[in-house]
């Protein structure tokens, strides 16, 4: 077998544990959005927790992540209706 940066590739199975990462996520180029929500999802793509509302910064929308260990997130931009 070859050497891989991801040992589970050589074993034929994905990792069984998700390492929690905490921090902030910054989404850019969302000028038309008047609001943003991010919701953590589980491996079956079901929502895990209540949506987190982002805060608007000059660079984009910022969200805290890592309260719940999750890989996928649902990002929902909120646009103003005309």
C-alpha positions, 0 to 999 in steps of 0.5 A, a space after each residue: 500500500 502507498 503512504 497517504 496523508 489520510 490513514 483511513 484511505 489505506 484501511 478502506 474506511 473513514 475515521 470514526 471520530 470527529 474532532 471538535 473544532 471551535 472558532 468563527 466562520 466568515 462567509 464573503 460575497 453575500 451582499 444581497 443577504 439581510 440575514 444569515 443562519 447556520 445550523 449543524 447537521 449530523 451524518 444523516 443530514 438531520 438538523 442537530 441544533 437550533 439555527 445560529 444567526 450570523 452577524 454582519 461585518 464589513 467583510 461578510 457574515 460571521 458565525 460561531 462554530 464548534 458548540 456541537 461537533 458536526 461536519 456538515 452545516 446548513 447555511 441559509 441566507 435570508 433575502 429581503 422580499 420586494 
